[in-house]
Amino acid sequence: MLVTVHFYSYFRELTGCGEINETLHSGDTLGVLHDQLMARFPRLVTMRKSTLLAVGVEYQTRDYLLRDGDEVSLFPPVQGG
């Protein structure tokens, strides 16, 4: 299955891109995708525990079951001022 991944804020700098398409197996979770992305973009590893993951417009946990065509977004932690 194919999902689209969007990188926001300084995640764009860490990956060198704003969007990619990633191929997964049927039954893969958001956690599997996150691990796959960190293997592909090692600079993301430093943000492993603080990355916010969303599918569509809803934040999801790593055990969320992905579906073909999902749009996943990675955000850094929200900071206030």
PDB file of N, CA, C and O in Angstrom:
ATOM      1  N   MET A   1       0.842  -1.165   0.000  1.00  0.00           N
ATOM      2  CA  MET A   1       0.000   0.000   0.000  1.00  0.00           C
ATOM      3  C   MET A   1       0.891   1.233   0.000  1.00  0.00           C
ATOM      4  O   MET A   1       2.066   1.172   0.362  1.00  0.00           O
ATOM      5  N   LEU A   2       0.315   2.339  -0.408  1.00  0.00           N
ATOM      6  CA  LEU A   2       1.067   3.585  -0.540  1.00  0.00           C
ATOM      7  C   LEU A   2       0.436   4.653   0.343  1.00  0.00           C
ATOM      8  O   LEU A   2      -0.777   4.862   0.311  1.00  0.00           O
ATOM      9  N   VAL A   3       1.277   5.331   1.138  1.00  0.00           N
ATOM     10  CA  VAL A   3       0.824   6.458   1.950  1.00  0.00           C
ATOM     11  C   VAL A   3       1.676   7.670   1.606  1.00  0.00           C
ATOM     12  O   VAL A   3       2.821   7.539   1.174  1.00  0.00           O
ATOM     13  N   THR A   4       1.104   8.846   1.803  1.00  0.00           N
ATOM     14  CA  THR A   4       1.834  10.094   1.602  1.00  0.00           C
ATOM     15  C   THR A   4       2.240  10.619   2.970  1.00  0.00           C
ATOM     16  O   THR A   4       1.433  10.649   3.899  1.00  0.00           O
ATOM     17  N   VAL A   5       3.492  11.030   3.086  1.00  0.00           N
ATOM     18  CA  VAL A   5       4.010  11.547   4.348  1.00  0.00           C
ATOM     19  C   VAL A   5       4.395  13.005   4.151  1.00  0.00           C
ATOM     20  O   VAL A   5       5.115  13.348   3.213  1.00  0.00           O
ATOM     21  N   HIS A   6       3.902  13.865   5.053  1.00  0.00           N
ATOM     22  CA  HIS A   6       4.214  15.292   5.030  1.00  0.00           C
ATOM     23  C   HIS A   6       5.107  15.611   6.228  1.00  0.00           C
ATOM     24  O   HIS A   6       4.843  15.168   7.346  1.00  0.00           O
ATOM     25  N   PHE A   7       6.165  16.385   5.982  1.00  0.00           N
ATOM     26  CA  PHE A   7       7.073  16.811   7.042  1.00  0.00           C
ATOM     27  C   PHE A   7       6.883  18.301   7.272  1.00  0.00           C
ATOM     28  O   PHE A   7       6.893  19.087   6.325  1.00  0.00           O
ATOM     29  N   TYR A   8       6.708  18.692   8.538  1.00  0.00           N
ATOM     30  CA  TYR A   8       6.455  20.091   8.870  1.00  0.00           C
ATOM     31  C   TYR A   8       7.568  20.665   9.731  1.00  0.00           C
ATOM     32  O   TYR A   8       8.298  19.933  10.400  1.00  0.00           O
ATOM     33  N   SER A   9       7.686  21.989   9.703  1.00  0.00           N
ATOM     34  CA  SER A   9       8.634  22.755  10.499  1.00  0.00           C
ATOM     35  C   SER A   9      10.057  22.256  10.211  1.00  0.00           C
ATOM     36  O   SER A   9      10.411  22.010   9.058  1.00  0.00           O
ATOM     37  N   TYR A  10      10.868  22.109  11.266  1.00  0.00           N
ATOM     38  CA  TYR A  10      12.260  21.729  11.005  1.00  0.00           C
ATOM     39  C   TYR A  10      12.412  20.270  10.616  1.00  0.00           C
ATOM     40  O   TYR A  10      13.528  19.838  10.326  1.00  0.00           O
ATOM     41  N   PHE A  11      11.344  19.499  10.598  1.00  0.00           N
ATOM     42  CA  PHE A  11      11.428  18.150  10.046  1.00  0.00           C
ATOM     43  C   PHE A  11      11.736  18.218   8.553  1.00  0.00           C
ATOM     44  O   PHE A  11      12.340  17.295   8.004  1.00  0.00           O
ATOM     45  N   ARG A  12      11.333  19.289   7.898  1.00  0.00           N
ATOM     46  CA  ARG A  12      11.690  19.478   6.487  1.00  0.00           C
ATOM     47  C   ARG A  12      13.203  19.576   6.337  1.00  0.00           C
ATOM     48  O   ARG A  12      13.781  19.031   5.397  1.00  0.00           O
ATOM     49  N   GLU A  13      13.840  20.279   7.278  1.00  0.00           N
ATOM     50  CA  GLU A  13      15.295  20.407   7.246  1.00  0.00           C
ATOM     51  C   GLU A  13      15.970  19.073   7.538  1.00  0.00           C
ATOM     52  O   GLU A  13      16.967  18.725   6.905  1.00  0.00           O
ATOM     53  N   LEU A  14      15.429  18.329   8.495  1.00  0.00           N
ATOM     54  CA  LEU A  14      16.024  17.041   8.857  1.00  0.00           C
ATOM     55  C   LEU A  14      15.938  16.025   7.731  1.00  0.00           C
ATOM     56  O   LEU A  14      16.816  15.173   7.593  1.00  0.00           O
ATOM     57  N   THR A  15      14.872  16.109   6.914  1.00  0.00           N
ATOM     58  CA  THR A  15      14.684  15.133   5.834  1.00  0.00           C
ATOM     59  C   THR A  15      15.106  15.664   4.468  1.00  0.00           C
ATOM     60  O   THR A  15      15.391  14.886   3.558  1.00  0.00           O
ATOM     61  N   GLY A  16      15.148  16.992   4.325  1.00  0.00           N
ATOM     62  CA  GLY A  16      15.479  17.586   3.032  1.00  0.00           C
ATOM     63  C   GLY A  16      14.307  17.607   2.069  1.00  0.00           C
ATOM     64  O   GLY A  16      14.490  17.850   0.876  1.00  0.00           O
ATOM     65  N   CYS A  17      13.094  17.354   2.575  1.00  0.00           N
ATOM     66  CA  CYS A  17      11.920  17.383   1.710  1.00  0.00           C
ATOM     67  C   CYS A  17      10.669  17.697   2.533  1.00  0.00           C
ATOM     68  O   CYS A  17      10.673  17.591   3.759  1.00  0.00           O
ATOM     69  N   GLY A  18       9.621  18.077   1.847  1.00  0.00           N
ATOM     70  CA  GLY A  18       8.365  18.388   2.512  1.00  0.00           C
ATOM     71  C   GLY A  18       7.354  17.270   2.427  1.00  0.00           C
ATOM     72  O   GLY A  18       6.419  17.205   3.224  1.00  0.00           O
ATOM     73  N   GLU A  19       7.541  16.384   1.454  1.00  0.00           N
ATOM     74  CA  GLU A  19       6.550  15.320   1.235  1.00  0.00           C
ATOM     75  C   GLU A  19       7.190  14.169   0.486  1.00  0.00           C
ATOM     76  O   GLU A  19       8.010  14.372  -0.409  1.00  0.00           O
ATOM     77  N   ILE A  20       6.806  12.953   0.864  1.00  0.00           N
ATOM     78  CA  ILE A  20       7.242  11.753   0.139  1.00  0.00           C
ATOM     79  C   ILE A  20       6.085  10.758   0.094  1.00  0.00           C
ATOM     80  O   ILE A  20       5.129  10.863   0.862  1.00  0.00           O
ATOM     81  N   ASN A  21       6.187   9.805  -0.807  1.00  0.00           N
ATOM     82  CA  ASN A  21       5.289   8.656  -0.834  1.00  0.00           C
ATOM     83  C   ASN A  21       6.074   7.469  -0.303  1.00  0.00           C
ATOM     84  O   ASN A  21       7.222   7.250  -0.692  1.00  0.00           O
ATOM     85  N   GLU A  22       5.453   6.706   0.584  1.00  0.00           N
ATOM     86  CA  GLU A  22       6.137   5.571   1.205  1.00  0.00           C
ATOM     87  C   GLU A  22       5.301   4.316   1.004  1.00  0.00           C
ATOM     88  O   GLU A  22       4.083   4.336   1.186  1.00  0.00           O
ATOM     89  N   THR A  23       5.956   3.231   0.631  1.00  0.00           N
ATOM     90  CA  THR A  23       5.288   1.955   0.418  1.00  0.00           C
ATOM     91  C   THR A  23       5.357   1.127   1.697  1.00  0.00           C
ATOM     92  O   THR A  23       6.413   1.007   2.319  1.00  0.00           O
ATOM     93  N   LEU A  24       4.228   0.563   2.074  1.00  0.00           N
ATOM     94  CA  LEU A  24       4.120  -0.281   3.267  1.00  0.00           C
ATOM     95  C   LEU A  24       3.389  -1.565   2.919  1.00  0.00           C
ATOM     96  O   LEU A  24       2.810  -1.697   1.841  1.00  0.00           O
ATOM     97  N   HIS A  25       3.426  -2.508   3.848  1.00  0.00           N
ATOM     98  CA  HIS A  25       2.671  -3.750   3.692  1.00  0.00           C
ATOM     99  C   HIS A  25       1.289  -3.586   4.315  1.00  0.00           C
ATOM    100  O   HIS A  25       1.111  -2.823   5.265  1.00  0.00           O
ATOM    101  N   SER A  26       0.333  -4.295   3.780  1.00  0.00           N
ATOM    102  CA  SER A  26      -1.004  -4.306   4.366  1.00  0.00           C
ATOM    103  C   SER A  26      -0.896  -4.748   5.821  1.00  0.00           C
ATOM    104  O   SER A  26      -0.215  -5.728   6.124  1.00  0.00           O
ATOM    105  N   GLY A  27      -1.559  -4.036   6.713  1.00  0.00           N
ATOM    106  CA  GLY A  27      -1.506  -4.358   8.135  1.00  0.00           C
ATOM    107  C   GLY A  27      -0.434  -3.612   8.905  1.00  0.00           C
ATOM    108  O   GLY A  27      -0.341  -3.760  10.123  1.00  0.00           O
ATOM    109  N   ASP A  28       0.384  -2.805   8.220  1.00  0.00           N
ATOM    110  CA  ASP A  28       1.409  -2.036   8.913  1.00  0.00           C
ATOM    111  C   ASP A  28       0.777  -0.905   9.717  1.00  0.00           C
ATOM    112  O   ASP A  28      -0.265  -0.361   9.352  1.00  0.00           O
ATOM    113  N   THR A  29       1.431  -0.573  10.810  1.00  0.00           N
ATOM    114  CA  THR A  29       0.945   0.465  11.710  1.00  0.00           C
ATOM    115  C   THR A  29       1.725   1.765  11.508  1.00  0.00           C
ATOM    116  O   THR A  29       2.716   1.814  10.780  1.00  0.00           O
ATOM    117  N   LEU A  30       1.252   2.798  12.166  1.00  0.00           N
ATOM    118  CA  LEU A  30       1.939   4.078  12.143  1.00  0.00           C
ATOM    119  C   LEU A  30       3.333   3.943  12.749  1.00  0.00           C
ATOM    120  O   LEU A  30       4.264   4.618  12.309  1.00  0.00           O
ATOM    121  N   GLY A  31       3.487   3.088  13.741  1.00  0.00           N
ATOM    122  CA  GLY A  31       4.798   2.840  14.338  1.00  0.00           C
ATOM    123  C   GLY A  31       5.771   2.221  13.355  1.00  0.00           C
ATOM    124  O   GLY A  31       6.947   2.582  13.335  1.00  0.00           O
ATOM    125  N   VAL A  32       5.295   1.294  12.540  1.00  0.00           N
ATOM    126  CA  VAL A  32       6.141   0.679  11.504  1.00  0.00           C
ATOM    127  C   VAL A  32       6.596   1.751  10.522  1.00  0.00           C
ATOM    128  O   VAL A  32       7.768   1.801  10.149  1.00  0.00           O
ATOM    129  N   LEU A  33       5.674   2.602  10.109  1.00  0.00           N
ATOM    130  CA  LEU A  33       6.027   3.687   9.196  1.00  0.00           C
ATOM    131  C   LEU A  33       7.045   4.616   9.843  1.00  0.00           C
ATOM    132  O   LEU A  33       8.029   4.991   9.206  1.00  0.00           O
ATOM    133  N   HIS A  34       6.824   4.991  11.093  1.00  0.00           N
ATOM    134  CA  HIS A  34       7.742   5.892  11.792  1.00  0.00           C
ATOM    135  C   HIS A  34       9.145   5.290  11.844  1.00  0.00           C
ATOM    136  O   HIS A  34      10.126   5.989  11.592  1.00  0.00           O
ATOM    137  N   ASP A  35       9.249   4.002  12.166  1.00  0.00           N
ATOM    138  CA  ASP A  35      10.549   3.322  12.179  1.00  0.00           C
ATOM    139  C   ASP A  35      11.182   3.305  10.800  1.00  0.00           C
ATOM    140  O   ASP A  35      12.388   3.514  10.664  1.00  0.00           O
ATOM    141  N   GLN A  36      10.380   3.057   9.782  1.00  0.00           N
ATOM    142  CA  GLN A  36      10.863   3.036   8.399  1.00  0.00           C
ATOM    143  C   GLN A  36      11.403   4.412   8.006  1.00  0.00           C
ATOM    144  O   GLN A  36      12.434   4.512   7.342  1.00  0.00           O
ATOM    145  N   LEU A  37      10.704   5.467   8.419  1.00  0.00           N
ATOM    146  CA  LEU A  37      11.142   6.822   8.098  1.00  0.00           C
ATOM    147  C   LEU A  37      12.449   7.174   8.803  1.00  0.00           C
ATOM    148  O   LEU A  37      13.302   7.852   8.232  1.00  0.00           O
ATOM    149  N   MET A  38      12.603   6.717  10.036  1.00  0.00           N
ATOM    150  CA  MET A  38      13.856   6.999  10.753  1.00  0.00           C
ATOM    151  C   MET A  38      15.030   6.243  10.138  1.00  0.00           C
ATOM    152  O   MET A  38      16.159   6.734  10.162  1.00  0.00           O
ATOM    153  N   ALA A  39      14.781   5.063   9.591  1.00  0.00           N
ATOM    154  CA  ALA A  39      15.837   4.334   8.890  1.00  0.00           C
ATOM    155  C   ALA A  39      16.217   5.057   7.594  1.00  0.00           C
ATOM    156  O   ALA A  39      17.389   5.105   7.219  1.00  0.00           O
ATOM    157  N   ARG A  40      15.222   5.611   6.927  1.00  0.00           N
ATOM    158  CA  ARG A  40      15.453   6.324   5.668  1.00  0.00           C
ATOM    159  C   ARG A  40      16.079   7.699   5.898  1.00  0.00           C
ATOM    160  O   ARG A  40      16.905   8.152   5.106  1.00  0.00           O
ATOM    161  N   PHE A  41      15.680   8.360   6.990  1.00  0.00           N
ATOM    162  CA  PHE A  41      16.176   9.688   7.337  1.00  0.00           C
ATOM    163  C   PHE A  41      16.752   9.644   8.757  1.00  0.00           C
ATOM    164  O   PHE A  41      16.064  10.020   9.706  1.00  0.00           O
ATOM    165  N   PRO A  42      17.995   9.196   8.918  1.00  0.00           N
ATOM    166  CA  PRO A  42      18.568   8.996  10.254  1.00  0.00           C
ATOM    167  C   PRO A  42      18.553  10.237  11.152  1.00  0.00           C
ATOM    168  O   PRO A  42      18.598  10.107  12.375  1.00  0.00           O
ATOM    169  N   ARG A  43      18.492  11.413  10.576  1.00  0.00           N
ATOM    170  CA  ARG A  43      18.468  12.621  11.402  1.00  0.00           C
ATOM    171  C   ARG A  43      17.165  12.754  12.189  1.00  0.00           C
ATOM    172  O   ARG A  43      17.094  13.548  13.128  1.00  0.00           O
ATOM    173  N   LEU A  44      16.140  11.996  11.824  1.00  0.00           N
ATOM    174  CA  LEU A  44      14.884  12.002  12.568  1.00  0.00           C
ATOM    175  C   LEU A  44      14.979  11.257  13.904  1.00  0.00           C
ATOM    176  O   LEU A  44      14.151  11.463  14.791  1.00  0.00           O
ATOM    177  N   VAL A  45      15.974  10.404  14.043  1.00  0.00           N
ATOM    178  CA  VAL A  45      16.079   9.556  15.233  1.00  0.00           C
ATOM    179  C   VAL A  45      16.141  10.390  16.513  1.00  0.00           C
ATOM    180  O   VAL A  45      15.599   9.980  17.540  1.00  0.00           O
ATOM    181  N   THR A  46      16.788  11.540  16.468  1.00  0.00           N
ATOM    182  CA  THR A  46      16.904  12.375  17.666  1.00  0.00           C
ATOM    183  C   THR A  46      15.540  12.870  18.139  1.00  0.00           C
ATOM    184  O   THR A  46      15.392  13.257  19.298  1.00  0.00           O
ATOM    185  N   MET A  47      14.548  12.861  17.257  1.00  0.00           N
ATOM    186  CA  MET A  47      13.201  13.339  17.586  1.00  0.00           C
ATOM    187  C   MET A  47      12.218  12.192  17.824  1.00  0.00           C
ATOM    188  O   MET A  47      11.013  12.421  17.922  1.00  0.00           O
ATOM    189  N   ARG A  48      12.717  10.976  17.916  1.00  0.00           N
ATOM    190  CA  ARG A  48      11.883   9.765  18.017  1.00  0.00           C
ATOM    191  C   ARG A  48      10.780   9.903  19.064  1.00  0.00           C
ATOM    192  O   ARG A  48       9.614   9.653  18.757  1.00  0.00           O
ATOM    193  N   LYS A  49      11.115  10.290  20.275  1.00  0.00           N
ATOM    194  CA  LYS A  49      10.145  10.296  21.373  1.00  0.00           C
ATOM    195  C   LYS A  49       9.243  11.528  21.389  1.00  0.00           C
ATOM    196  O   LYS A  49       8.213  11.526  22.062  1.00  0.00           O
ATOM    197  N   SER A  50       9.609  12.566  20.666  1.00  0.00           N
ATOM    198  CA  SER A  50       8.809  13.789  20.732  1.00  0.00           C
ATOM    199  C   SER A  50       8.065  14.113  19.434  1.00  0.00           C
ATOM    200  O   SER A  50       7.412  15.152  19.346  1.00  0.00           O
ATOM    201  N   THR A  51       8.154  13.252  18.442  1.00  0.00           N
ATOM    202  CA  THR A  51       7.450  13.472  17.180  1.00  0.00           C
ATOM    203  C   THR A  51       5.947  13.295  17.364  1.00  0.00           C
ATOM    204  O   THR A  51       5.491  12.309  17.942  1.00  0.00           O
ATOM    205  N   LEU A  52       5.192  14.260  16.867  1.00  0.00           N
ATOM    206  CA  LEU A  52       3.735  14.147  16.843  1.00  0.00           C
ATOM    207  C   LEU A  52       3.341  13.539  15.504  1.00  0.00           C
ATOM    208  O   LEU A  52       3.781  14.010  14.456  1.00  0.00           O
ATOM    209  N   LEU A  53       2.516  12.497  15.529  1.00  0.00           N
ATOM    210  CA  LEU A  53       2.106  11.775  14.326  1.00  0.00           C
ATOM    211  C   LEU A  53       0.609  11.947  14.117  1.00  0.00           C
ATOM    212  O   LEU A  53      -0.184  11.732  15.034  1.00  0.00           O
ATOM    213  N   ALA A  54       0.230  12.337  12.908  1.00  0.00           N
ATOM    214  CA  ALA A  54      -1.192  12.497  12.591  1.00  0.00           C
ATOM    215  C   ALA A  54      -1.500  11.755  11.305  1.00  0.00           C
ATOM    216  O   ALA A  54      -0.668  11.655  10.403  1.00  0.00           O
ATOM    217  N   VAL A  55      -2.718  11.235  11.243  1.00  0.00           N
ATOM    218  CA  VAL A  55      -3.245  10.638  10.014  1.00  0.00           C
ATOM    219  C   VAL A  55      -4.481  11.454   9.676  1.00  0.00           C
ATOM    220  O   VAL A  55      -5.417  11.548  10.471  1.00  0.00           O
ATOM    221  N   GLY A  56      -4.472  12.045   8.484  1.00  0.00           N
ATOM    222  CA  GLY A  56      -5.528  12.994   8.156  1.00  0.00           C
ATOM    223  C   GLY A  56      -5.381  14.200   9.066  1.00  0.00           C
ATOM    224  O   GLY A  56      -4.322  14.826   9.102  1.00  0.00           O
ATOM    225  N   VAL A  57      -6.429  14.529   9.799  1.00  0.00           N
ATOM    226  CA  VAL A  57      -6.373  15.691  10.701  1.00  0.00           C
ATOM    227  C   VAL A  57      -6.372  15.285  12.174  1.00  0.00           C
ATOM    228  O   VAL A  57      -6.533  16.140  13.045  1.00  0.00           O
ATOM    229  N   GLU A  58      -6.193  13.995  12.467  1.00  0.00           N
ATOM    230  CA  GLU A  58      -6.240  13.505  13.841  1.00  0.00           C
ATOM    231  C   GLU A  58      -4.885  12.945  14.271  1.00  0.00           C
ATOM    232  O   GLU A  58      -4.279  12.152  13.550  1.00  0.00           O
ATOM    233  N   TYR A  59      -4.413  13.361  15.448  1.00  0.00           N
ATOM    234  CA  TYR A  59      -3.223  12.738  16.016  1.00  0.00           C
ATOM    235  C   TYR A  59      -3.548  11.290  16.334  1.00  0.00           C
ATOM    236  O   TYR A  59      -4.652  10.970  16.774  1.00  0.00           O
ATOM    237  N   GLN A  60      -2.568  10.412  16.104  1.00  0.00           N
ATOM    238  CA  GLN A  60      -2.766   8.977  16.314  1.00  0.00           C
ATOM    239  C   GLN A  60      -1.590   8.394  17.080  1.00  0.00           C
ATOM    240  O   GLN A  60      -0.508   8.980  17.120  1.00  0.00           O
ATOM    241  N   THR A  61      -1.813   7.232  17.689  1.00  0.00           N
ATOM    242  CA  THR A  61      -0.754   6.512  18.376  1.00  0.00           C
ATOM    243  C   THR A  61      -0.039   5.594  17.390  1.00  0.00           C
ATOM    244  O   THR A  61      -0.503   5.364  16.273  1.00  0.00           O
ATOM    245  N   ARG A  62       1.104   5.076  17.834  1.00  0.00           N
ATOM    246  CA  ARG A  62       1.918   4.230  16.961  1.00  0.00           C
ATOM    247  C   ARG A  62       1.222   2.927  16.564  1.00  0.00           C
ATOM    248  O   ARG A  62       1.613   2.300  15.580  1.00  0.00           O
ATOM    249  N   ASP A  63       0.207   2.516  17.304  1.00  0.00           N
ATOM    250  CA  ASP A  63      -0.477   1.266  16.965  1.00  0.00           C
ATOM    251  C   ASP A  63      -1.627   1.458  15.973  1.00  0.00           C
ATOM    252  O   ASP A  63      -2.342   0.508  15.655  1.00  0.00           O
ATOM    253  N   TYR A  64      -1.800   2.681  15.492  1.00  0.00           N
ATOM    254  CA  TYR A  64      -2.854   2.971  14.509  1.00  0.00           C
ATOM    255  C   TYR A  64      -2.589   2.184  13.226  1.00  0.00           C
ATOM    256  O   TYR A  64      -1.482   2.228  12.690  1.00  0.00           O
ATOM    257  N   LEU A  65      -3.586   1.475  12.737  1.00  0.00           N
ATOM    258  CA  LEU A  65      -3.473   0.667  11.524  1.00  0.00           C
ATOM    259  C   LEU A  65      -3.658   1.551  10.296  1.00  0.00           C
ATOM    260  O   LEU A  65      -4.718   2.147  10.102  1.00  0.00           O
ATOM    261  N   LEU A  66      -2.631   1.629   9.479  1.00  0.00           N
ATOM    262  CA  LEU A  66      -2.680   2.473   8.280  1.00  0.00           C
ATOM    263  C   LEU A  66      -3.448   1.790   7.161  1.00  0.00           C
ATOM    264  O   LEU A  66      -3.537   0.564   7.094  1.00  0.00           O
ATOM    265  N   ARG A  67      -4.004   2.628   6.278  1.00  0.00           N
ATOM    266  CA  ARG A  67      -4.720   2.139   5.096  1.00  0.00           C
ATOM    267  C   ARG A  67      -4.123   2.767   3.840  1.00  0.00           C
ATOM    268  O   ARG A  67      -3.528   3.844   3.898  1.00  0.00           O
ATOM    269  N   ASP A  68      -4.282   2.108   2.741  1.00  0.00           N
ATOM    270  CA  ASP A  68      -3.801   2.619   1.461  1.00  0.00           C
ATOM    271  C   ASP A  68      -4.376   4.006   1.214  1.00  0.00           C
ATOM    272  O   ASP A  68      -5.578   4.222   1.367  1.00  0.00           O
ATOM    273  N   GLY A  69      -3.523   4.937   0.835  1.00  0.00           N
ATOM    274  CA  GLY A  69      -3.956   6.295   0.525  1.00  0.00           C
ATOM    275  C   GLY A  69      -3.958   7.247   1.703  1.00  0.00           C
ATOM    276  O   GLY A  69      -4.236   8.434   1.531  1.00  0.00           O
ATOM    277  N   ASP A  70      -3.650   6.749   2.920  1.00  0.00           N
ATOM    278  CA  ASP A  70      -3.609   7.642   4.080  1.00  0.00           C
ATOM    279  C   ASP A  70      -2.580   8.748   3.875  1.00  0.00           C
ATOM    280  O   ASP A  70      -1.575   8.569   3.188  1.00  0.00           O
ATOM    281  N   GLU A  71      -2.858   9.887   4.486  1.00  0.00           N
ATOM    282  CA  GLU A  71      -1.909  11.000   4.517  1.00  0.00           C
ATOM    283  C   GLU A  71      -1.443  11.158   5.946  1.00  0.00           C
ATOM    284  O   GLU A  71      -2.236  11.421   6.850  1.00  0.00           O
ATOM    285  N   VAL A  72      -0.157  10.997   6.138  1.00  0.00           N
ATOM    286  CA  VAL A  72       0.456  11.043   7.461  1.00  0.00           C
ATOM    287  C   VAL A  72       1.287  12.307   7.561  1.00  0.00           C
ATOM    288  O   VAL A  72       1.977  12.682   6.613  1.00  0.00           O
ATOM    289  N   SER A  73       1.220  12.973   8.723  1.00  0.00           N
ATOM    290  CA  SER A  73       1.990  14.180   8.958  1.00  0.00           C
ATOM    291  C   SER A  73       2.856  13.997  10.190  1.00  0.00           C
ATOM    292  O   SER A  73       2.413  13.453  11.202  1.00  0.00           O
ATOM    293  N   LEU A  74       4.108  14.462  10.095  1.00  0.00           N
ATOM    294  CA  LEU A  74       5.026  14.469  11.231  1.00  0.00           C
ATOM    295  C   LEU A  74       5.278  15.909  11.633  1.00  0.00           C
ATOM    296  O   LEU A  74       5.630  16.754  10.811  1.00  0.00           O
ATOM    297  N   PHE A  75       5.087  16.166  12.925  1.00  0.00           N
ATOM    298  CA  PHE A  75       5.265  17.507  13.483  1.00  0.00           C
ATOM    299  C   PHE A  75       6.249  17.443  14.652  1.00  0.00           C
ATOM    300  O   PHE A  75       6.306  16.438  15.361  1.00  0.00           O
ATOM    301  N   PRO A  76       7.015  18.502  14.853  1.00  0.00           N
ATOM    302  CA  PRO A  76       7.813  18.583  16.084  1.00  0.00           C
ATOM    303  C   PRO A  76       6.886  18.945  17.239  1.00  0.00           C
ATOM    304  O   PRO A  76       5.738  19.331  17.021  1.00  0.00           O
ATOM    305  N   PRO A  77       7.383  18.821  18.463  1.00  0.00           N
ATOM    306  CA  PRO A  77       6.536  19.187  19.600  1.00  0.00           C
ATOM    307  C   PRO A  77       6.125  20.655  19.511  1.00  0.00           C
ATOM    308  O   PRO A  77       6.870  21.498  19.012  1.00  0.00           O
ATOM    309  N   VAL A  78       4.941  20.935  19.999  1.00  0.00           N
ATOM    310  CA  VAL A  78       4.412  22.306  19.981  1.00  0.00           C
ATOM    311  C   VAL A  78       5.102  23.091  21.080  1.00  0.00           C
ATOM    312  O   VAL A  78       5.255  22.618  22.206  1.00  0.00           O
ATOM    313  N   GLN A  79       5.518  24.309  20.726  1.00  0.00           N
ATOM    314  CA  GLN A  79       6.168  25.168  21.712  1.00  0.00           C
ATOM    315  C   GLN A  79       5.391  26.454  21.844  1.00  0.00           C
ATOM    316  O   GLN A  79       4.925  27.019  20.855  1.00  0.00           O
ATOM    317  N   GLY A  80       5.256  26.906  23.049  1.00  0.00           N
ATOM    318  CA  GLY A  80       4.558  28.173  23.295  1.00  0.00           C
ATOM    319  C   GLY A  80       5.547  29.283  23.573  1.00  0.00           C
ATOM    320  O   GLY A  80       6.740  29.034  23.749  1.00  0.00           O
ATOM    321  N   GLY A  81       5.053  30.504  23.612  1.00  0.00           N
ATOM    322  CA  GLY A  81       5.974  31.609  23.832  1.00  0.00           C
ATOM    323  C   GLY A  81       5.486  32.622  24.724  1.00  0.00           C
ATOM    324  O   GLY A  81       6.182  33.604  24.983  1.00  0.00           O
TER     325      GLY A  81
END
